[in-house]
Amino acid sequence: MSFQQRDVVKVEAQLPDGNSAIHPFLIISCRAASNMENYYTGVMMTGNTQEDIYSFALENNMFERPLEKSNCQLRLYILVSFNENRIRSLLSRMNKVPFAEVLDRIKNYVLLIDN
Amino acid sequence: MTSLNYHIDQAFPYKLIDAKASILSTFRSIIKIFAVRKWNTGIFLKFYSLLGLNRDLYKLYLITSGILKIHTDNPSLSLEDTKELHQQSKAMLLRFSSTFATLEHKRLFRNKESKQIAENTLSNLYKIEFELRKRAYSEAPIISEDRNLTEFASALSLSSLEHS
């Protein structure tokens, strides 16, 4: 496994029109789960500054290295699993305290049981 | 505005903590000149204690714990007030994140107590921001630009299956 939990990676996908596109993700799956089949689960990042309940604003001081773009956000409800061979590069690594908060919000507000 | 809308930001001793972090960092550099490591550690710890950095951090922790409890227990604010408070909470979070980074950069988290209190305070600030966010954006419209993200997410899931 080349990547680990808290890594911000650029992931490539083939779009339906035949072109490919690259997008950054924050890996949230733990090592044991990612090891199963070289599959990672990530939460999607966006440069769109519009906010909603599921936005998590990102600052450079949350990461070991600054991100390429400022004013990024996580969209906590867009969770995707992807194969390791889809990852094109490692951008940075999130610090532990903000990452714990991201996971907490996903567990308590995205993955909760409906009434 | 309700009584919940106090300008808590002014009560935060951020600058004081930043200044103490700089003093401690400088002091450690100076005493490194002396060769006796055991003495240096003792002198540094004594100075650390005298300067009261942990006391200031703990004060911040108590303040943020109080604010968090208020906002968790009293959800009866108007939408307008909530939005304003949410902006304040984001500013508080941003400011303390910067202080947190300063403490970490100056290697003052070698003191486990400082690290623990600072982490708990930062965690409180995230939770305050989220409590207010939930209410401020409870009726916000869906962000239409996010359609690109969901389309990409779908394509990625499919690509991953094809290459697995």
Interface residues (C-beta under 8 A of the other chain):
Chain A: V11 E12 A13 Q14 L15 P16 A21 H23 E37 Y39 M44 T46 N48 Q50 E51 D52 I53 S55 A57 E59 N61 M62 R75 I78 V80 S81 F82 N83 N85 R86 K96 V97 P98 A100 E101 R105 Y109
Chain B: K90 L94 S97 S98 F100 A101 E119 L122 S123 Y126 K127 F130 R133 K134 Y137 S138 A140 I142 I143 E145 D146 L149 T150 E151 F152 A153 A155 L156 S157 L158 S159 S160 E162 H163 S164
